[in-house]
Amino acid sequence: MSRGEVTPQQALASAVERAEAQRSLNALISLNPLAQEQAQQVAARVEAGESLPLAGVPVVIKDNLNLRGTATTCGSRMLQAYVSPYTATSVQRLLAAGAVVVGKANMDEFAMGSSTETSAFGPTLNPWDTVRVPGGTSGGSAVSVAAGFVPISLGSDTGGSVRQPAAFTGVYGFKPTYGRVSRYGLVAHASSLDQVGPFARSAADLALVMDVIAGHDPLDATSLDAPTGFRDALRAGLPERPLRVGVVTQALEGNTPGVLAALERMRAALAGLGAQVEEVSLPGTEYAVAAYYLISTPEASSNLARYDGMAYGARAAAGDVNASMAAARAAGFGPEVKRRILMGTYALSSGYYDAYYSKAMRVRQLISQEFASAFERFDVLVTPTSPFPAFRFGERSGDPLAMYAADVDTVAISLAGVPALSVPMGTETVDGVALPVGIQLIAPTLHDARLIMLAAALEARGDVHLERPPLA
Ligand code: GLN
């Protein structure tokens, strides 16, 4: 595009065409009505000689990221008519770098779930096997990259929502260090955990998009002021000394044979790079799912208080103020969101706070300390991204605990705030169908670039599986 061989308008048209051809996957909630205009602006900037790192690159963003003048639904009936009055910092930075937003991706309602089945706009289908979920909550963003609509998309990851759908669809999914990417304009789920993260099909693309979206933002009070330089790091490559890698023993249990085989492939690949691979025990991670749901639901119950049908959400005409709010919430929220608000309110309530919320916060502290001490001995930790590949629609959606248990490999990392990358490591054949498996690489706080460098080194050896799903 920089050389003028393809125009941003052509790239956009091709992305829209692919998305339309795979409409049945239900990956997008809306196409961006401003996309043509954005493409024209980029074309003019390129013509004027501006050098743009993402000139004309079509991207998809999760529908909880605001783009001024377009709908942001969060996969909820509550926000069906909401039009963003401003643009999220991460999205603003993509646009400034020349990207064109093709559309807004389907997601679990308010980013609560692990399968994209809780969306008010219907589930997204996994392109590898359409009777299966794409993972969640950023299922639409994952599928947009896996099915080849766009090379890059953004999701959000509170407890695994970028990494797990990446694993289920066979692409990279990266959760940066908490605070690395601005949360300004990302609709809040659990503010102490929420991070924006990219999906991509190469380490080089991950570095490129991270260089664009990461970095300090005065509009987000938890934004970190730390250097970025992901592409520079990639050029410099991994250090000469052998990498010390720890495989987390707690994550070795309860996996399907295909996930264990993928973990073995990762071990062998890392050893092939000269890494010293050992095992490391992080006993606190066994309490991670319980602690995560006792920390994220109180935060969510506070954050979602604004959807009262007055400040935000569709107004319900019914009696007095309380009746009207109750009616708006009853009609606007789906069952999982209601469950979270009830759980979160309960965990914070007088008499239960000490037993639940405050205890969970102590577990969070313990988990953070365990990661910190493991990182005194290891450069990188490894676990599966999920103990199993994509499950079938309905397999877990009737049982909240079974759904929460699916987060067993991702939530401890979120509680510790450290960065993690899900790397596609091949497939497991289930009922005759090949399903992708992801393995998760974890680094210490602010060592995000190490994970992308490692992925690039694995890619160069041919160890990363970037096959496409079998689409018509
Ligand atoms: N599955 C987790 C939850 O439902 C994580 C969701 C997310 O990362 N947004 O809370």
Boltz pocket constraint, residues with backbone or C-beta under 6 A from the ligand:
constraints:
  - pocket:
      binder: B
      contacts: [[A, 110], [A, 111], [A, 112], [A, 113], [A, 114], [A, 136], [A, 137], [A, 156], [A, 157], [A, 158], [A, 159], [A, 160], [A, 161], [A, 162], [A, 189], [A, 296], [A, 403], [A, 407]]
      max_distance: 6.0
